[in-house]
Each structure stands twice: as structure tokens, then as C-alpha cells.
Amino acid sequence: AQKITQTQPGMFVQEKEAVTLDCTYDTSDPSYGLFWYKQPSSGEMIFLIYQGSYDQQNATEGRYSLNFQKARKSANLVISASQLGDSAMYFCAMRGISGGYNKLIFGAGTRLAVHP
Amino acid sequence: GAVVSQHPSRVICKSGTSVKIECRSLDFQATTMFWYRQFPKQSLMLMATSNEGSKATYEQGVEKDKFLINHASLTLSTLTVTSAHPEDSSFYICSARESSGGPSDTQYFGPGTRLTVL
């Protein structure tokens, strides 16, 4: 069975600082994809970044980067130069070949608060 | 990115009535659509997966007869909560995928529908 674990229910960061949101996963699939989504208070899920299990390099998208450590089964999200608008819930998610790359399984989420 | 719309955004209904929620992919054809449920301060729980023209696949513990899903076209899926009760009150989010069948397919989410059953 696949599982996503986000151990930080809440995180605080000062504006303009960097912050790392932790995500570990458990799967026996040889091929899988890892995603991070942001959910502001409005409720919409916003796609941030994707990392494939066979990707050699860590994914980056603007201020977002994914610290992918395959052997440790971790896929931490790094947000650089935090902005007040980054305050939201952040979900790590995974999709594997055993589910036909169909099911996207989510972690419990981390609430990030950016302070001025 | 691709846009997924959901309607209505908010609905309040009386216990025993049925509520239909629509999910549309606006600028792409979604071969697969998903319905999630989210309780306050909790994660998204997958309810069902629907493919255009075929029956939905429900997750364990989700009542098929209570949560009717129809994926009539490549751009529209509907979720009908039948005989709604207060415990069905939740935030329902649909998601659509323009599928190539690989792990990198991005799932785009609708803005969600907040259902309150009185």
C-alpha cells in the first residue's frame, strides 16, 4: 500500500526566509510520481511541483524546489524567499504504477504561516 | 495551467434531498475525473474515479448508491449526493486529468463545493 506522511502539522516562517516542508512516502512501486499542492483558505488546490521517481535532478519551479532523496523516500518542498501569500495548507501527494498511475494519494498536510 | 470549474461553489439543503455537483474541464479533454471529499482541517480523501463513458470506480467505504457519479462527456462529470444527511456535509472537490497514462500527468482541481445539510 502507498502512504504519504507529513509530520509537520504547522510551520512558521519569517517573510523572505526559506522554509522546508517535510514529506516521506512509502511504496513498493518501481515507478511513481510525487506532487506538491497548495491549498489557500479559498479551498482551491494549486499544483506547485512534480518529481518523477526516475528523475535524476531535483525539480524546481520558480521559488519552489523539491529535495528528492529516493533512498530515504523523502520529497521535501523548499520554498525560498517566503511571501505573505504563501500562507496556506501544503499537501504532498503520490501516484504509482500499481494504481495505473491513477490514484493520487495525499498526505495530511502542513499549514504554513508566513509572518511579516 | 488547465482550468477546472465546479458548480455550485456552495449549497445548503435540507436533510433528505438530493444535490448535484457539476465538474467541468474548460480547456482540455479529461479522460479521467476524480471526486474527493475533505473534512475541516483534514486531507483530501478520494471517493471515486470516473472515466468517460464507463462506470465509476469507488473507493472502499464509499456508498455507490449514495454518491452517484456520471461522466457523460470528456469535459463533464457530476456527483449527486442522494438523500443527503447532515453527516454528508463536507467540502467536495473534483479533479480532472488530461491523461497520457504516465506518472507525470498533472491533476487539475476544481475550486470545490461546500455542502451543508441541515
gemmi code that builds the backbone of each chain (N, CA, C; Angstrom):
import gemmi

chains = {
    "A": [
        ("ALA", (0.838, -1.192, 0.000), (0.000, 0.000, 0.000), (0.882, 1.255, 0.000)),
        ("GLN", (0.355, 2.282, -0.593), (1.105, 3.532, -0.650), (0.676, 4.435, 0.483)),
        ("LYS", (1.636, 5.186, 0.985), (1.329, 6.086, 2.090), (2.212, 7.323, 2.006)),
        ("ILE", (1.616, 8.451, 2.324), (2.348, 9.716, 2.381), (2.291, 10.227, 3.812)),
        ("THR", (3.422, 10.639, 4.349), (3.478, 11.136, 5.722), (4.031, 12.553, 5.735)),
        ("GLN", (3.253, 13.450, 6.310), (3.717, 14.812, 6.543), (3.655, 15.025, 8.044)),
        ("THR", (4.812, 15.122, 8.676), (4.878, 15.102, 10.136), (4.715, 16.475, 10.769)),
        ("GLN", (4.702, 17.518, 9.957), (4.600, 18.878, 10.497), (3.171, 19.395, 10.310)),
        ("PRO", (2.355, 19.404, 11.342), (1.001, 19.940, 11.187), (1.018, 21.435, 10.895)),
        ("GLY", (2.003, 22.141, 11.477), (2.076, 23.576, 11.256), (3.518, 24.051, 11.247)),
        ("MET", (3.763, 25.068, 10.412), (5.106, 25.657, 10.340), (4.983, 27.176, 10.279)),
        ("PHE", (5.987, 27.849, 10.880), (6.025, 29.297, 10.814), (7.325, 29.711, 10.130)),
        ("VAL", (7.259, 30.771, 9.361), (8.465, 31.286, 8.725), (8.353, 32.805, 8.610)),
        ("GLN", (9.505, 33.431, 8.706), (9.538, 34.888, 8.545), (9.545, 35.210, 7.057)),
        ("GLU", (8.860, 36.273, 6.714), (8.840, 36.716, 5.317), (10.274, 36.847, 4.808)),
        ("LYS", (10.479, 36.418, 3.558), (11.750, 36.468, 2.836), (12.719, 35.355, 3.228)),
        ("GLU", (12.361, 34.577, 4.258), (13.201, 33.443, 4.623), (12.771, 32.210, 3.819)),
        ("ALA", (13.638, 31.198, 3.835), (13.311, 29.923, 3.194), (12.709, 28.967, 4.223)),
        ("VAL", (11.884, 28.057, 3.744), (11.264, 27.082, 4.637), (11.195, 25.734, 3.923)),
        ("THR", (11.371, 24.681, 4.708), (11.295, 23.315, 4.171), (10.117, 22.592, 4.790)),
        ("LEU", (9.276, 22.045, 3.943), (8.132, 21.247, 4.386), (8.435, 19.778, 4.101)),
        ("ASP", (8.333, 18.962, 5.140), (8.757, 17.571, 5.025), (7.677, 16.661, 4.436)),
        ("CYS", (8.139, 15.675, 3.698), (7.245, 14.662, 3.150), (8.028, 13.367, 2.992)),
        ("THR", (7.531, 12.304, 3.583), (8.095, 10.979, 3.328), (6.995, 10.101, 2.764)),
        ("TYR", (7.418, 9.110, 2.008), (6.428, 8.265, 1.350), (6.844, 6.811, 1.475)),
        ("ASP", (5.870, 5.973, 1.281), (6.121, 4.540, 1.350), (5.432, 3.893, 0.157)),
        ("THR", (6.211, 3.192, -0.631), (5.657, 2.487, -1.773), (6.606, 1.390, -2.198)),
        ("SER", (6.041, 0.365, -2.789), (6.869, -0.687, -3.373), (6.889, -0.574, -4.896)),
        ("ASP", (6.227, 0.421, -5.418), (6.202, 0.627, -6.867), (7.575, 1.050, -7.363)),
        ("PRO", (8.018, 0.498, -8.477), (9.301, 0.922, -9.038), (9.213, 2.283, -9.729)),
        ("SER", (8.003, 2.657, -10.121), (7.814, 3.924, -10.824), (6.670, 4.688, -10.179)),
        ("TYR", (6.926, 5.942, -9.871), (5.899, 6.738, -9.216), (6.186, 8.210, -9.430)),
        ("GLY", (5.200, 9.021, -9.150), (5.363, 10.464, -9.255), (4.973, 11.118, -7.949)),
        ("LEU", (5.658, 12.170, -7.608), (5.407, 12.898, -6.370), (5.001, 14.333, -6.705)),
        ("PHE", (4.027, 14.827, -6.000), (3.463, 16.153, -6.272), (3.362, 16.949, -4.981)),
        ("TRP", (3.412, 18.252, -5.137), (3.065, 19.160, -4.051), (1.965, 20.095, -4.539)),
        ("TYR", (0.958, 20.260, -3.671), (-0.144, 21.171, -3.949), (-0.272, 22.162, -2.798)),
        ("LYS", (-0.741, 23.354, -3.152), (-1.008, 24.398, -2.160), (-2.519, 24.609, -2.090)),
        ("GLN", (-3.047, 24.704, -0.890), (-4.466, 24.970, -0.728), (-4.656, 26.199, 0.155)),
        ("PRO", (-4.913, 27.350, -0.462), (-5.199, 28.540, 0.353), (-6.562, 28.415, 1.016)),
        ("SER", (-6.904, 29.402, 1.803), (-8.161, 29.344, 2.562), (-9.380, 29.274, 1.651)),
        ("SER", (-9.239, 29.685, 0.417), (-10.359, 29.613, -0.532), (-10.718, 28.171, -0.886)),
        ("GLY", (-9.789, 27.247, -0.656), (-10.083, 25.835, -0.866), (-9.554, 25.237, -2.148)),
        ("GLU", (-9.188, 26.057, -3.095), (-8.719, 25.517, -4.371), (-7.353, 24.861, -4.210)),
        ("MET", (-7.159, 23.731, -4.863), (-5.881, 23.032, -4.851), (-5.045, 23.533, -6.023)),
        ("ILE", (-3.872, 24.053, -5.715), (-2.999, 24.628, -6.735), (-1.763, 23.752, -6.882)),
        ("PHE", (-1.529, 23.255, -8.093), (-0.363, 22.422, -8.355), (0.904, 23.269, -8.288)),
        ("LEU", (1.917, 22.765, -7.574), (3.164, 23.512, -7.427), (4.318, 22.878, -8.192)),
        ("ILE", (4.527, 21.569, -7.976), (5.758, 20.977, -8.491), (5.604, 19.467, -8.558)),
        ("TYR", (6.337, 18.860, -9.509), (6.281, 17.419, -9.721), (7.707, 16.850, -9.771)),
        ("GLN", (7.849, 15.655, -9.203), (9.118, 14.924, -9.257), (8.844, 13.484, -9.642)),
        ("GLY", (9.477, 13.002, -10.690), (9.337, 11.612, -11.084), (10.376, 10.750, -10.387)),
        ("SER", (10.023, 9.514, -10.146), (10.920, 8.643, -9.383), (12.216, 8.359, -10.133)),
        ("TYR", (12.206, 8.495, -11.440), (13.419, 8.231, -12.209), (14.175, 9.508, -12.578)),
        ("ASP", (13.645, 10.629, -12.145), (14.322, 11.894, -12.453), (15.632, 11.970, -11.686)),
        ("GLN", (16.674, 12.323, -12.399), (17.997, 12.387, -11.774), (18.196, 13.676, -10.996)),
        ("GLN", (17.553, 14.729, -11.461), (17.735, 16.025, -10.810), (16.500, 16.416, -10.015)),
        ("ASN", (16.724, 17.188, -8.991), (15.622, 17.708, -8.206), (14.814, 18.706, -9.033)),
        ("ALA", (13.496, 18.621, -8.901), (12.627, 19.527, -9.648), (12.674, 20.922, -9.040)),
        ("THR", (12.559, 21.913, -9.911), (12.457, 23.297, -9.455), (11.404, 24.005, -10.301)),
        ("GLU", (10.645, 24.893, -9.628), (9.643, 25.719, -10.308), (9.626, 27.067, -9.604)),
        ("GLY", (10.376, 28.014, -10.147), (10.407, 29.329, -9.534), (10.976, 29.264, -8.129)),
        ("ARG", (10.189, 29.710, -7.151), (10.663, 29.707, -5.764), (10.508, 28.349, -5.092)),
        ("TYR", (9.930, 27.396, -5.797), (9.724, 26.063, -5.236), (10.784, 25.097, -5.754)),
        ("SER", (11.317, 24.317, -4.860), (12.196, 23.238, -5.274), (11.877, 22.015, -4.434)),
        ("LEU", (12.150, 20.877, -5.003), (11.843, 19.628, -4.321), (13.157, 18.925, -4.006)),
        ("ASN", (13.391, 18.671, -2.741), (14.589, 17.956, -2.304), (14.253, 16.470, -2.268)),
        ("PHE", (14.567, 15.795, -3.371), (14.186, 14.399, -3.557), (15.344, 13.499, -3.133)),
        ("GLN", (15.101, 12.690, -2.110), (16.097, 11.719, -1.661), (15.444, 10.347, -1.735)),
        ("LYS", (15.691, 9.688, -2.852), (14.982, 8.445, -3.166), (15.267, 7.348, -2.157)),
        ("ALA", (16.512, 7.218, -1.758), (16.869, 6.143, -0.823), (16.181, 6.329, 0.526)),
        ("ARG", (15.985, 7.552, 0.905), (15.323, 7.844, 2.176), (13.817, 7.973, 2.008)),
        ("LYS", (13.354, 7.896, 0.748), (11.934, 8.050, 0.429), (11.392, 9.358, 0.994)),
        ("SER", (12.103, 10.408, 0.685), (11.610, 11.714, 1.114), (11.552, 12.665, -0.072)),
        ("ALA", (10.617, 13.585, -0.015), (10.399, 14.543, -1.100), (9.995, 15.870, -0.475)),
        ("ASN", (10.944, 16.519, 0.154), (10.656, 17.745, 0.884), (10.522, 18.934, -0.065)),
        ("LEU", (9.581, 19.800, 0.235), (9.369, 21.015, -0.550), (10.129, 22.166, 0.107)),
        ("VAL", (10.909, 22.864, -0.682), (11.618, 24.037, -0.197), (11.023, 25.270, -0.876)),
        ("ILE", (10.583, 26.212, -0.065), (10.079, 27.478, -0.592), (11.106, 28.542, -0.224)),
        ("SER", (11.639, 29.177, -1.216), (12.646, 30.206, -0.951), (11.968, 31.570, -0.928)),
        ("ALA", (12.575, 32.492, -0.218), (12.074, 33.880, -0.170), (10.575, 33.921, 0.065)),
        ("SER", (10.163, 33.399, 1.215), (8.733, 33.293, 1.519), (8.027, 34.638, 1.404)),
        ("GLN", (6.773, 34.548, 0.948), (5.932, 35.731, 0.832), (4.670, 35.523, 1.667)),
        ("LEU", (4.049, 36.622, 2.037), (2.835, 36.518, 2.855), (1.771, 35.656, 2.161)),
        ("GLY", (1.743, 35.721, 0.844), (0.777, 34.940, 0.078), (1.057, 33.451, 0.062)),
        ("ASP", (2.177, 33.056, 0.630), (2.487, 31.631, 0.709), (1.766, 30.962, 1.878)),
        ("SER", (1.169, 31.743, 2.747), (0.439, 31.179, 3.878), (-0.729, 30.344, 3.349)),
        ("ALA", (-0.705, 29.057, 3.671), (-1.709, 28.129, 3.134), (-1.437, 26.742, 3.692)),
        ("MET", (-2.293, 25.796, 3.313), (-2.020, 24.383, 3.579), (-1.239, 23.837, 2.395)),
        ("TYR", (-0.290, 22.978, 2.685), (0.507, 22.359, 1.642), (0.384, 20.845, 1.761)),
        ("PHE", (0.059, 20.215, 0.627), (-0.127, 18.771, 0.609), (0.892, 18.122, -0.317)),
        ("CYS", (1.493, 17.063, 0.179), (2.343, 16.197, -0.625), (1.473, 15.055, -1.125)),
        ("ALA", (1.680, 14.638, -2.360), (0.841, 13.587, -2.924), (1.676, 12.682, -3.812)),
        ("MET", (1.152, 11.502, -4.046), (1.904, 10.499, -4.787), (0.989, 9.674, -5.666)),
        ("ARG", (1.538, 9.253, -6.795), (0.795, 8.383, -7.704), (1.760, 7.325, -8.197)),
        ("GLY", (1.342, 6.053, -8.144), (2.261, 4.979, -8.507), (1.729, 4.069, -9.591)),
        ("ILE", (2.632, 3.267, -10.124), (2.277, 2.400, -11.254), (1.306, 1.305, -10.846)),
        ("SER", (1.329, 0.921, -9.575), (0.442, -0.171, -9.153), (-1.012, 0.236, -9.248)),
        ("GLY", (-1.265, 1.534, -9.185), (-2.629, 2.027, -9.331), (-2.905, 2.492, -10.732)),
        ("GLY", (-2.060, 2.064, -11.681), (-2.213, 2.521, -13.056), (-1.955, 4.006, -13.199)),
        ("TYR", (-1.148, 4.528, -12.289), (-0.884, 5.968, -12.235), (-2.192, 6.738, -12.135)),
        ("ASN", (-3.163, 6.132, -11.484), (-4.480, 6.747, -11.436), (-4.716, 7.500, -10.133)),
        ("LYS", (-4.576, 6.765, -9.025), (-4.918, 7.369, -7.747), (-3.828, 8.291, -7.257)),
        ("LEU", (-4.232, 9.490, -6.885), (-3.330, 10.443, -6.264), (-3.614, 10.408, -4.771)),
        ("ILE", (-2.656, 9.943, -4.010), (-2.832, 9.788, -2.571), (-2.185, 10.973, -1.874)),
        ("PHE", (-2.900, 11.577, -0.943), (-2.433, 12.780, -0.275), (-1.961, 12.514, 1.148)),
        ("GLY", (-1.007, 13.325, 1.584), (-0.623, 13.341, 2.986), (-1.597, 14.203, 3.777)),
        ("ALA", (-1.348, 14.285, 5.074), (-2.255, 15.008, 5.973), (-2.154, 16.521, 5.824)),
        ("GLY", (-1.051, 16.981, 5.255), (-0.899, 18.406, 5.019), (-0.108, 19.114, 6.106)),
        ("THR", (0.475, 20.253, 5.730), (1.188, 21.132, 6.653), (0.657, 22.539, 6.461)),
        ("ARG", (0.265, 23.168, 7.544), (-0.201, 24.547, 7.449), (0.981, 25.481, 7.644)),
        ("LEU", (1.248, 26.297, 6.650), (2.358, 27.240, 6.697), (1.833, 28.642, 6.958)),
        ("ALA", (2.433, 29.288, 7.937), (2.098, 30.681, 8.227), (3.354, 31.521, 8.012)),
        ("VAL", (3.230, 32.519, 7.150), (4.356, 33.415, 6.872), (4.114, 34.719, 7.640)),
        ("HIS", (5.075, 35.077, 8.477), (4.954, 36.271, 9.305), (5.734, 37.425, 8.709)),
        ("PRO", (5.177, 38.631, 8.777), (5.905, 39.795, 8.231), (7.090, 40.166, 9.104)),
    ],
    "B": [
        ("GLY", (-2.052, 27.161, -16.474), (-2.455, 25.764, -16.367), (-3.893, 25.561, -16.759)),
        ("ALA", (-4.291, 24.324, -16.835), (-5.648, 23.974, -17.230), (-6.643, 24.412, -16.156)),
        ("VAL", (-7.880, 24.632, -16.591), (-8.910, 25.133, -15.691), (-10.006, 24.103, -15.531)),
        ("VAL", (-10.359, 23.892, -14.270), (-11.473, 23.015, -13.936), (-12.474, 23.836, -13.140)),
        ("SER", (-13.709, 23.826, -13.582), (-14.735, 24.579, -12.857), (-15.649, 23.622, -12.121)),
        ("GLN", (-16.251, 24.134, -11.076), (-17.155, 23.327, -10.269), (-18.354, 24.191, -9.918)),
        ("HIS", (-19.535, 23.577, -9.973), (-20.744, 24.348, -9.688), (-21.766, 23.479, -8.976)),
        ("PRO", (-22.384, 23.935, -7.923), (-22.215, 25.258, -7.315), (-20.990, 25.297, -6.395)),
        ("SER", (-20.617, 26.484, -5.971), (-19.486, 26.605, -5.053), (-19.934, 26.359, -3.615)),
        ("ARG", (-21.211, 26.599, -3.404), (-21.737, 26.428, -2.045), (-23.207, 26.045, -2.153)),
        ("VAL", (-23.624, 25.081, -1.361), (-25.030, 24.684, -1.384), (-25.473, 24.280, 0.015)),
        ("ILE", (-26.642, 24.743, 0.352), (-27.269, 24.372, 1.618), (-28.584, 23.683, 1.277)),
        ("CYS", (-28.805, 22.517, 1.853), (-30.034, 21.796, 1.525), (-30.612, 21.158, 2.775)),
        ("LYS", (-31.837, 20.748, 2.658), (-32.496, 20.077, 3.775), (-32.190, 18.591, 3.741)),
        ("SER", (-32.203, 18.002, 4.898), (-31.966, 16.570, 5.012), (-32.987, 15.799, 4.187)),
        ("GLY", (-32.508, 14.827, 3.440), (-33.398, 14.006, 2.628), (-33.449, 14.398, 1.174)),
        ("THR", (-32.940, 15.564, 0.856), (-32.946, 15.996, -0.538), (-31.677, 15.535, -1.229)),
        ("SER", (-31.680, 15.637, -2.550), (-30.508, 15.262, -3.346), (-29.847, 16.510, -3.911)),
        ("VAL", (-28.562, 16.459, -4.026), (-27.787, 17.602, -4.504), (-26.860, 17.140, -5.619)),
        ("LYS", (-26.845, 17.896, -6.713), (-25.960, 17.563, -7.830), (-24.864, 18.597, -7.933)),
        ("ILE", (-23.626, 18.109, -8.077), (-22.461, 18.981, -8.233), (-21.849, 18.691, -9.595)),
        ("GLU", (-21.587, 19.749, -10.351), (-21.003, 19.588, -11.682), (-19.522, 19.942, -11.683)),
        ("CYS", (-18.775, 19.203, -12.471), (-17.349, 19.447, -12.628), (-17.038, 19.478, -14.114)),
        ("ARG", (-16.433, 20.560, -14.563), (-16.128, 20.706, -15.991), (-14.659, 21.041, -16.208)),
        ("SER", (-14.066, 20.389, -17.178), (-12.740, 20.792, -17.621), (-12.950, 21.777, -18.769)),
        ("LEU", (-12.417, 22.967, -18.630), (-12.777, 24.053, -19.543), (-11.922, 24.117, -20.805)),
        ("ASP", (-10.678, 23.701, -20.717), (-9.824, 23.882, -21.891), (-9.034, 22.634, -22.248)),
        ("PHE", (-9.522, 21.494, -21.769), (-8.880, 20.245, -22.162), (-9.886, 19.118, -21.987)),
        ("GLN", (-9.596, 18.005, -22.624), (-10.472, 16.843, -22.505), (-9.947, 15.946, -21.405)),
        ("ALA", (-10.796, 15.696, -20.445), (-10.409, 14.924, -19.274), (-10.875, 13.480, -19.423)),
        ("THR", (-9.943, 12.616, -19.717), (-10.322, 11.206, -19.831), (-10.676, 10.618, -18.471)),
        ("THR", (-10.093, 11.179, -17.443), (-10.366, 10.679, -16.096), (-10.678, 11.852, -15.177)),
        ("MET", (-11.713, 11.670, -14.387), (-12.049, 12.673, -13.374), (-12.135, 11.994, -12.016)),
        ("PHE", (-11.862, 12.754, -11.002), (-11.828, 12.219, -9.649), (-12.695, 13.083, -8.743)),
        ("TRP", (-13.266, 12.446, -7.753), (-14.027, 13.171, -6.745), (-13.407, 12.913, -5.371)),
        ("TYR", (-13.150, 14.019, -4.679), (-12.558, 13.950, -3.353), (-13.515, 14.593, -2.349)),
        ("ARG", (-13.308, 14.195, -1.100), (-14.057, 14.779, -0.009), (-13.042, 15.246, 1.027)),
        ("GLN", (-13.283, 16.418, 1.575), (-12.353, 16.954, 2.561), (-13.117, 17.484, 3.752)),
        ("PHE", (-12.859, 16.906, 4.924), (-13.425, 17.413, 6.158), (-12.542, 18.534, 6.671)),
        ("PRO", (-13.095, 19.413, 7.540), (-12.309, 20.553, 8.035), (-10.986, 20.127, 8.629)),
        ("LYS", (-9.940, 20.809, 8.212), (-8.589, 20.607, 8.720), (-8.068, 19.191, 8.473)),
        ("GLN", (-8.600, 18.563, 7.469), (-8.124, 17.224, 7.127), (-7.682, 17.183, 5.677)),
        ("SER", (-7.141, 16.042, 5.311), (-6.638, 15.887, 3.956), (-7.767, 15.513, 3.005)),
        ("LEU", (-7.424, 15.431, 1.721), (-8.400, 15.018, 0.723), (-8.483, 13.496, 0.700)),
        ("MET", (-9.699, 13.010, 0.700), (-9.920, 11.573, 0.607), (-10.589, 11.263, -0.726)),
        ("LEU", (-9.969, 10.403, -1.497), (-10.523, 10.037, -2.792), (-11.794, 9.231, -2.600)),
        ("MET", (-12.846, 9.669, -3.263), (-14.118, 8.955, -3.187), (-14.266, 7.990, -4.357)),
        ("ALA", (-13.984, 8.501, -5.551), (-14.208, 7.683, -6.742), (-13.442, 8.245, -7.918)),
        ("THR", (-13.205, 7.353, -8.865), (-12.545, 7.695, -10.117), (-13.514, 7.404, -11.245)),
        ("SER", (-13.669, 8.340, -12.144), (-14.589, 8.087, -13.256), (-13.906, 8.309, -14.586)),
        ("ASN", (-14.159, 7.403, -15.488), (-13.680, 7.503, -16.858), (-14.866, 7.738, -17.777)),
        ("GLU", (-14.661, 8.558, -18.760), (-15.744, 8.934, -19.657), (-16.380, 7.712, -20.283)),
        ("GLY", (-17.698, 7.625, -20.146), (-18.455, 6.554, -20.778), (-18.479, 5.245, -20.026)),
        ("SER", (-17.859, 5.183, -18.883), (-17.894, 3.931, -18.127), (-18.272, 4.194, -16.679)),
        ("LYS", (-18.550, 3.132, -15.960), (-18.970, 3.275, -14.564), (-17.804, 3.747, -13.708)),
        ("ALA", (-18.139, 4.495, -12.681), (-17.112, 4.989, -11.769), (-16.585, 3.863, -10.896)),
        ("THR", (-15.346, 4.028, -10.483), (-14.719, 3.099, -9.536), (-14.687, 3.769, -8.186)),
        ("TYR", (-15.376, 3.168, -7.224), (-15.489, 3.775, -5.907), (-14.432, 3.217, -4.963)),
        ("GLU", (-13.969, 4.070, -4.063), (-13.033, 3.635, -3.038), (-13.792, 2.859, -1.964)),
        ("GLN", (-13.042, 2.054, -1.259), (-13.643, 1.248, -0.201), (-14.309, 2.146, 0.827)),
        ("GLY", (-15.518, 1.784, 1.189), (-16.245, 2.534, 2.203), (-17.128, 3.635, 1.652)),
        ("VAL", (-17.042, 3.898, 0.361), (-17.885, 4.927, -0.251), (-19.116, 4.263, -0.848)),
        ("GLU", (-20.293, 4.737, -0.443), (-21.536, 4.117, -0.894), (-21.873, 4.546, -2.321)),
        ("LYS", (-21.917, 3.581, -3.213), (-22.204, 3.870, -4.618), (-23.592, 4.453, -4.802)),
        ("ASP", (-24.542, 3.940, -4.033), (-25.924, 4.381, -4.228), (-26.176, 5.752, -3.621)),
        ("LYS", (-25.297, 6.166, -2.763), (-25.458, 7.464, -2.120), (-24.758, 8.557, -2.937)),
        ("PHE", (-23.619, 8.222, -3.456), (-22.833, 9.182, -4.221), (-22.791, 8.713, -5.677)),
        ("LEU", (-23.744, 9.220, -6.453), (-23.861, 8.809, -7.849), (-22.964, 9.673, -8.723)),
        ("ILE", (-22.149, 9.007, -9.509), (-21.221, 9.731, -10.366), (-21.504, 9.392, -11.816)),
        ("ASN", (-21.571, 10.438, -12.622), (-21.798, 10.284, -14.053), (-20.745, 11.070, -14.803)),
        ("HIS", (-20.073, 10.419, -15.727), (-19.035, 11.075, -16.530), (-19.471, 10.971, -17.984)),
        ("ALA", (-20.400, 11.856, -18.326), (-21.107, 11.732, -19.594), (-20.280, 12.143, -20.798)),
        ("SER", (-19.331, 13.040, -20.577), (-18.526, 13.512, -21.694), (-17.101, 13.736, -21.216)),
        ("LEU", (-16.232, 14.072, -22.155), (-14.831, 14.276, -21.806), (-14.591, 15.572, -21.055)),
        ("THR", (-15.639, 16.369, -20.883), (-15.462, 17.626, -20.169), (-16.402, 17.790, -18.980)),
        ("LEU", (-17.224, 16.794, -18.708), (-18.212, 16.950, -17.648), (-18.374, 15.686, -16.822)),
        ("SER", (-18.289, 15.853, -15.509), (-18.626, 14.786, -14.580), (-19.539, 15.376, -13.515)),
        ("THR", (-20.496, 14.587, -13.054), (-21.391, 15.067, -12.000), (-21.380, 14.106, -10.827)),
        ("LEU", (-21.504, 14.680, -9.646), (-21.632, 13.920, -8.412), (-22.979, 14.286, -7.810)),
        ("THR", (-23.820, 13.297, -7.591), (-25.102, 13.529, -6.956), (-25.107, 12.869, -5.590)),
        ("VAL", (-25.304, 13.688, -4.573), (-25.439, 13.170, -3.212), (-26.926, 12.922, -2.993)),
        ("THR", (-27.305, 11.666, -2.917), (-28.721, 11.336, -2.806), (-29.149, 11.256, -1.342)),
        ("SER", (-30.359, 11.700, -1.074), (-30.917, 11.661, 0.275), (-29.880, 12.130, 1.291)),
        ("ALA", (-29.453, 13.361, 1.097), (-28.364, 13.892, 1.924), (-28.753, 13.996, 3.396)),
        ("HIS", (-27.779, 13.753, 4.245), (-27.950, 13.882, 5.685), (-26.853, 14.782, 6.243)),
        ("PRO", (-27.030, 15.291, 7.441), (-26.025, 16.214, 7.998), (-24.596, 15.670, 7.970)),
        ("GLU", (-24.435, 14.374, 8.113), (-23.077, 13.819, 8.092), (-22.439, 13.860, 6.703)),
        ("ASP", (-23.241, 14.173, 5.688), (-22.701, 14.327, 4.343), (-22.135, 15.732, 4.120)),
        ("SER", (-22.368, 16.613, 5.075), (-21.834, 17.967, 4.968), (-20.319, 17.901, 4.896)),
        ("SER", (-19.769, 18.523, 3.881), (-18.332, 18.432, 3.662), (-17.944, 19.344, 2.503)),
        ("PHE", (-16.656, 19.359, 2.210), (-16.125, 20.086, 1.051), (-15.807, 19.040, -0.012)),
        ("TYR", (-16.475, 19.142, -1.142), (-16.289, 18.167, -2.217), (-15.477, 18.821, -3.340)),
        ("ILE", (-14.422, 18.154, -3.735), (-13.523, 18.711, -4.750), (-13.395, 17.726, -5.901)),
        ("CYS", (-13.566, 18.233, -7.104), (-13.349, 17.376, -8.260), (-11.989, 17.680, -8.862)),
        ("SER", (-11.514, 16.730, -9.612), (-10.218, 16.877, -10.248), (-10.271, 16.225, -11.617)),
        ("ALA", (-9.533, 16.773, -12.556), (-9.542, 16.235, -13.912), (-8.126, 16.085, -14.414)),
        ("ARG", (-7.975, 15.101, -15.256), (-6.640, 14.778, -15.742), (-6.687, 14.561, -17.242)),
        ("GLU", (-5.793, 15.231, -17.946), (-5.643, 15.038, -19.387), (-4.590, 13.964, -19.530)),
        ("SER", (-5.045, 12.750, -19.713), (-4.187, 11.622, -19.425), (-3.339, 11.151, -20.587)),
        ("SER", (-2.078, 10.962, -20.298), (-1.229, 10.214, -21.201), (-0.901, 8.866, -20.559)),
        ("GLY", (-1.417, 8.704, -19.348), (-1.252, 7.436, -18.652), (0.030, 7.300, -17.873)),
        ("GLY", (0.783, 8.383, -17.747), (2.043, 8.287, -17.042), (2.002, 8.928, -15.671)),
        ("PRO", (3.074, 8.790, -14.906), (3.086, 9.324, -13.539), (3.099, 10.836, -13.483)),
        ("SER", (3.515, 11.491, -14.563), (3.656, 12.943, -14.511), (2.390, 13.692, -14.890)),
        ("ASP", (1.331, 12.974, -15.273), (0.085, 13.662, -15.623), (-0.357, 14.545, -14.473)),
        ("THR", (-0.518, 15.808, -14.768), (-0.959, 16.718, -13.713), (-2.458, 16.625, -13.542)),
        ("GLN", (-2.880, 16.586, -12.296), (-4.298, 16.626, -11.985), (-4.647, 18.055, -11.619)),
        ("TYR", (-5.650, 18.578, -12.314), (-6.095, 19.931, -12.031), (-7.377, 19.858, -11.219)),
        ("PHE", (-7.455, 20.692, -10.215), (-8.560, 20.634, -9.279), (-9.541, 21.776, -9.484)),
        ("GLY", (-10.788, 21.465, -9.238), (-11.811, 22.491, -9.222), (-11.741, 23.269, -7.927)),
        ("PRO", (-12.507, 24.344, -7.829), (-12.462, 25.197, -6.640), (-13.205, 24.619, -5.446)),
        ("GLY", (-13.909, 23.507, -5.661), (-14.593, 22.862, -4.544), (-16.032, 23.326, -4.358)),
        ("THR", (-16.809, 22.473, -3.720), (-18.204, 22.776, -3.382), (-18.411, 22.480, -1.904)),
        ("ARG", (-18.848, 23.494, -1.203), (-19.120, 23.285, 0.221), (-20.582, 22.930, 0.401)),
        ("LEU", (-20.831, 21.726, 0.840), (-22.195, 21.234, 1.043), (-22.535, 21.266, 2.523)),
        ("THR", (-23.644, 21.904, 2.837), (-24.165, 21.920, 4.204), (-25.562, 21.337, 4.179)),
        ("VAL", (-25.755, 20.280, 4.932), (-27.072, 19.632, 5.000), (-27.673, 19.932, 6.369)),
        ("LEU", (-28.829, 20.561, 6.345), (-29.460, 20.965, 7.606), (-30.337, 19.857, 8.182)),
    ],
}
model = gemmi.Model(1)
for chain_id, residues in chains.items():
    chain = gemmi.Chain(chain_id)
    for i, (resn, *xyz) in enumerate(residues, 1):
        res = gemmi.Residue()
        res.name, res.seqid = resn, gemmi.SeqId(i, " ")
        for name, pos in zip(("N", "CA", "C"), xyz):
            atom = gemmi.Atom()
            atom.name, atom.element = name, gemmi.Element(name[0])
            atom.pos, atom.b_iso = gemmi.Position(*pos), 0.0
            res.add_atom(atom)
        chain.add_residue(res)
    model.add_chain(chain)
structure = gemmi.Structure()
structure.add_model(model)
structure.setup_entities()
